[in-house]
């Protein structure tokens, strides 16, 4: 809960460090809490499905590469303008 509050305060006051640190901690805690469920679901899937999904993900990432590159540059500019 504290990581969410810190992230929101960092975004509201446009302060880079709390925004990035709070967001990173929030993402790590979420991954830690969801890991058992992800493992359980992955075990129930057919063996061919994870490689097929990974291939589809790579195809989507490759198809949208230039747009994501522009978005990353824009995000870098926004973060650079923060205190």
SERO-4910 file (N, C-alpha, C, O; in steps of 0.05 Angstrom, whole numbers):
BEGIN
 pado doro    nc1    nc2    nc3   cac1   cac2   cac3    cc1    cc2    cc3    oc1    oc2    oc3
  Unk    A     16    -24      0      0      0      0     17     25      0     11     45    -13
  Unk    A     39     24     15     57     48     16     70     53    -11     73     76    -18
  Unk    A     77     32    -26     89     36    -52     69     50    -71     77     67    -87
  Unk    A     44     43    -69     24     56    -86     21     86    -78     19    103    -96
  Unk    A     21     92    -53     19    120    -43     43    136    -53     40    158    -62
  Unk    A     67    124    -50     91    138    -58     91    143    -88     99    165    -98
  Unk    A     82    123   -104     80    126   -133     61    149   -140     67    165   -157
  Unk    A     38    149   -128     18    169   -134     27    197   -126     22    216   -140
  Unk    A     40    199   -103     50    225    -94     73    235   -113     74    259   -119
  Unk    A     90    217   -121    111    224   -140    100    234   -167    110    253   -179
  Unk    A     78    221   -176     65    229   -201     51    256   -197     52    273   -215
  Unk    A     38    260   -175     23    285   -170     42    309   -168     36    330   -180
  Unk    A     63    306   -154     82    328   -150    104    329   -170    123    345   -168
  Unk    A    103    311   -190    122    310   -212    151    307   -201    169    322   -210
  Unk    A    155    288   -183    182    283   -172    190    255   -182    176    235   -178
  Unk    A    213    254   -195    221    230   -209    228    206   -191    218    184   -196
  Unk    A    243    210   -170    253    188   -154    230    173   -141    230    148   -143
  Unk    A    212    186   -127    190    170   -114    172    156   -135    163    134   -130
  Unk    A    168    169   -157    152    157   -178    165    131   -188    151    110   -190
  Unk    A    190    132   -194    204    108   -205    208     86   -184    203     63   -189
  Unk    A    217     94   -160    221     74   -139    195     62   -129    194     37   -126
  Unk    A    175     78   -126    149     67   -117    137     49   -138    126     28   -132
  Unk    A    140     56   -164    129     40   -185    144     13   -187    132     -8   -192
  Unk    A    171     14   -184    187    -11   -185    180    -29   -162    177    -54   -166
  Unk    A    177    -18   -138    170    -35   -115    142    -47   -118    137    -70   -112
  Unk    A    124    -31   -128     97    -40   -133     96    -63   -153     82    -82   -150
  Unk    A    112    -60   -175    113    -81   -195    125   -107   -184    115   -129   -189
  Unk    A    146   -104   -168    159   -128   -156    141   -142   -136    140   -167   -136
  Unk    A    127   -127   -120    109   -139   -100     86   -154   -115     77   -175   -107
  Unk    A     76   -141   -136     54   -154   -152     64   -180   -164     49   -200   -163
  Unk    A     88   -180   -176     98   -205   -187    102   -226   -166     96   -249   -171
  Unk    A    112   -218   -143    116   -237   -121     90   -250   -112     88   -274   -106
  Unk    A     69   -233   -110     43   -243   -100     29   -260   -121     14   -279   -114
  Unk    A     33   -254   -147     19   -269   -168     34   -294   -177     22   -310   -192
  Unk    A     59   -297   -170     75   -319   -180     63   -347   -175     63   -363   -194
  Unk    A     53   -353   -151     41   -380   -148     18   -386   -167     15   -408   -176
  Unk    A      1   -366   -172    -22   -370   -189    -13   -373   -218    -24   -389   -233
  Unk    A      7   -358   -226     18   -361   -253     30   -389   -258     25   -401   -278
  Unk    A     44   -398   -238     56   -425   -240     34   -446   -242     36   -466   -257
  Unk    A     13   -443   -226     -9   -462   -226    -23   -462   -253    -29   -484   -263
  Unk    A    -28   -439   -264    -41   -437   -290    -23   -448   -312    -33   -462   -330
  Unk    A      3   -442   -311     21   -452   -331     23   -482   -331     27   -494   -352
  Unk    A     21   -494   -308     22   -523   -306     -3   -536   -318     -1   -560   -326
  Unk    A    -25   -522   -319    -50   -534   -330    -52   -531   -361    -69   -543   -373
  Unk    A    -34   -515   -373    -36   -510   -401    -22   -533   -417     -5   -547   -407
  Unk    A    -31   -537   -442    -17   -556   -459     12   -548   -464     18   -524   -463
  Unk    A     30   -567   -468     59   -560   -470     65   -543   -494     86   -529   -493
  Unk    A     49   -543   -515     55   -527   -539     46   -498   -536     55   -481   -552
  Unk    A     29   -492   -518     17   -466   -516     37   -444   -507     37   -423   -519
  Unk    A     54   -448   -487     73   -426   -479     92   -418   -502     95   -394   -506
  Unk    A    104   -437   -517    120   -428   -540    104   -413   -561    114   -394   -574
  Unk    A     79   -422   -566     63   -408   -585     56   -380   -576     57   -361   -592
  Unk    A     50   -377   -551     44   -350   -540     69   -332   -541     67   -308   -547
  Unk    A     92   -344   -535    117   -328   -537    123   -319   -565    132   -297   -570
  Unk    A    117   -336   -585    120   -329   -613    102   -306   -621    109   -288   -635
  Unk    A     77   -308   -612     57   -287   -618     66   -260   -605     63   -239   -617
  Unk    A     77   -262   -581     86   -238   -567    109   -225   -582    110   -201   -585
  Unk    A    128   -241   -591    151   -231   -607    141   -218   -633    152   -198   -641
  Unk    A    121   -230   -645    110   -219   -670     98   -192   -664    102   -173   -680
  Unk    A     82   -189   -643     69   -164   -636     90   -143   -628     87   -120   -636
  Unk    A    111   -151   -614    132   -132   -606    146   -122   -631    152    -98   -633
  Unk    A    152   -139   -649    166   -131   -673    149   -113   -691    159    -95   -704
  Unk    A    123   -118   -691    105   -102   -708    101    -74   -697     95    -56   -713
  Unk    A    104    -71   -671     99    -44   -659    125    -31   -649    124    -14   -632
  Unk    A    147    -40   -659    173    -31   -649    177     -1   -651    185     12   -632
  Unk    A    171     10   -674    176     39   -679    158     56   -661    167     77   -650
  Unk    A    133     48   -658    115     64   -640    125     62   -611    124     82   -597
  Unk    A    133     39   -602    143     36   -575    169     52   -571    173     62   -549
  Unk    A    185     54   -592    210     70   -590    203     99   -586    215    113   -570
  Unk    A    183    109   -601    174    137   -598    163    142   -570    169    162   -558
  Unk    A    147    122   -560    136    125   -534    158    125   -512    156    140   -493
  Unk    A    178    109   -516    200    108   -496    216    134   -496    223    144   -475
  Unk    A    220    146   -520    233    172   -521    217    193   -507    227    210   -493
  Unk    A    191    193   -512    173    212   -499    173    209   -469    173    229   -454
  Unk    A    172    184   -459    173    179   -431    200    189   -419    200    200   -397
  Unk    A    222    184   -433    248    194   -424    248    224   -421    258    235   -402
  Unk    A    236    238   -441    234    267   -440    217    277   -416    225    296   -402
  Unk    A    195    264   -411    177    271   -389    191    267   -363    190    284   -345
  Unk    A    205    244   -359    219    238   -334    243    257   -331    250    265   -308
  Unk    A    255    265   -353    278    284   -352    270    311   -343    286    326   -331
  Unk    A    245    319   -348    235    345   -340    227    346   -311    222    368   -300
  Unk    A    225    323   -298    217    323   -269    240    331   -252    263    330   -261
  Unk    A    234    339   -228    255    346   -209    271    323   -199    289    325   -184
***
